[in-house]
């Protein structure tokens, strides 16, 4: 299994449907890294075109990798070991291509209903494939249309017991990874 995930801060939508760049949050950095490492993700990319945002994220990651923070919680340093910052999705794809020898199969996620491949189906595909897979997660109000259209697949949305669909991205990542690899088992 060669699984990669990317948290995109651009291009994403705001609540008015405009394409924007969102800010990186420290909570997303470490919570998603911990979920990713738990489920065997090889690399967790955080994509933001703003250099000061990537610098901010790197400071947070470095803080947990040494000194008092490391002594307090060394498991966070382990989770941050799979984090890599990038300025664009193209940079991520190229990095994976270099590491794996071929471009990844790209899977987009969305909270909006638009059909999509099921969790069990995608989980089986990832588990048996030698090819790399990259799952994209969006911040703000979701991935921009051009990103969705450029993906090889779209994963079915997380559906709860109500029509409300505005999970934090860190919760969505954890739920999706669990659904992909546990196939309903507890």
SVG drawing of the C-alpha trace seen along z (x, -y; Angstrom):
<svg xmlns="http://www.w3.org/2000/svg" viewBox="-31 -35 47 42">
<polyline fill="none" stroke="black" stroke-width="0.4" points="0.0,0.0 1.4,-3.4 -1.1,-5.9 -0.5,-9.6 -2.9,-12.4 -2.8,-16.1 -4.6,-18.9 -5.2,-21.7 -5.5,-25.3 -5.6,-26.5 -7.6,-26.4 -10.6,-26.1 -13.9,-28.0 -15.1,-30.4 -18.8,-30.4 -19.6,-32.7 -18.2,-30.3 -15.1,-32.4 -11.7,-30.7 -9.4,-31.6 -6.4,-30.5 -7.1,-29.5 -4.7,-29.6 -2.9,-26.6 -3.9,-25.7 -1.8,-24.0 -4.6,-21.7 -5.0,-20.3 -1.2,-19.8 -0.9,-17.5 -4.3,-15.9 -4.2,-14.8 -0.6,-13.7 -1.6,-11.4 -4.5,-9.9 -2.4,-9.5 0.4,-7.7 -2.2,-5.5 -3.6,-4.2 -0.3,-3.8 -0.2,-6.9 3.3,-7.3 3.3,-11.1 0.9,-13.8 1.3,-16.9 0.1,-20.3 -0.4,-22.5 -0.3,-26.3 1.1,-28.7 1.9,-31.4 5.5,-31.1 4.8,-32.7 2.1,-30.0 4.5,-27.2 7.1,-28.8 4.5,-28.9 3.7,-25.2 7.4,-24.3 7.9,-26.1 5.1,-24.1 6.4,-20.8 10.0,-21.7 8.7,-22.6 7.3,-19.1 10.5,-17.4 12.9,-18.8 13.3,-20.3 10.7,-20.4 7.8,-19.7 9.6,-16.5 10.3,-15.4 6.7,-16.1 5.2,-14.2 7.6,-12.2 4.7,-10.5 3.8,-13.9 7.3,-14.0 6.8,-10.6 3.5,-11.8 5.2,-14.9 7.8,-12.7 5.4,-12.1 4.5,-15.7 5.8,-17.6 4.9,-21.1 4.3,-22.0 3.3,-25.1 1.0,-23.4 -0.7,-20.2 1.5,-19.8 4.5,-19.8 2.9,-17.1 2.2,-14.9 5.8,-15.4 7.2,-14.5 5.2,-11.2 6.2,-10.5 9.9,-10.8 9.4,-8.7 7.4,-5.9 8.4,-6.0 5.0,-6.8 2.3,-9.4 -0.3,-8.8 -4.0,-8.0 -5.7,-11.1 -8.9,-10.8 -10.9,-14.0 -13.1,-14.3 -16.2,-16.4 -19.0,-16.9 -21.4,-17.5 -23.3,-14.5 -22.0,-13.8 -21.9,-10.0 -18.4,-8.6 -16.5,-5.5 -17.5,-3.7 -15.2,-3.4 -14.9,0.5 -14.2,0.4 -11.5,-2.3 -10.0,-0.6 -9.7,2.7 -8.1,0.9 -5.5,-0.9 -4.7,2.2 -4.0,4.4 -2.4,1.8 1.3,1.2 0.5,-2.1 0.5,-5.2 -2.8,-6.8 -3.2,-10.4 -6.4,-11.5 -7.1,-15.2 -8.9,-17.0 -10.0,-20.6 -10.2,-23.4 -12.6,-26.3 -15.8,-25.3 -14.2,-22.6 -11.9,-21.9 -12.3,-24.1 -14.1,-22.7 -10.9,-22.4 -9.3,-20.3 -12.4,-18.0 -12.5,-17.7 -8.8,-16.8 -9.1,-13.9 -9.2,-10.4 -11.9,-9.5 -14.2,-11.2 -14.9,-9.5 -18.5,-9.3 -19.2,-11.9 -19.5,-11.2 -23.2,-10.9 -24.4,-11.2 -27.9,-11.0 -28.8,-14.6 -28.4,-16.8 -25.8,-18.9 -22.4,-18.4 -19.7,-20.7 -17.2,-18.5 -13.8,-19.8 -11.3,-18.5 -9.4,-16.7 -12.5,-14.8 -13.3,-14.0 -9.8,-12.6 -10.0,-10.3 -13.5,-9.1 -12.5,-8.5 -9.3,-6.6 -11.1,-4.4 -13.9,-3.7 -11.4,-2.8 -9.4,-0.4 -11.8,1.1 -14.7,1.8 -17.2,1.7 -15.2,3.9 -14.8,2.9"/>
</svg>
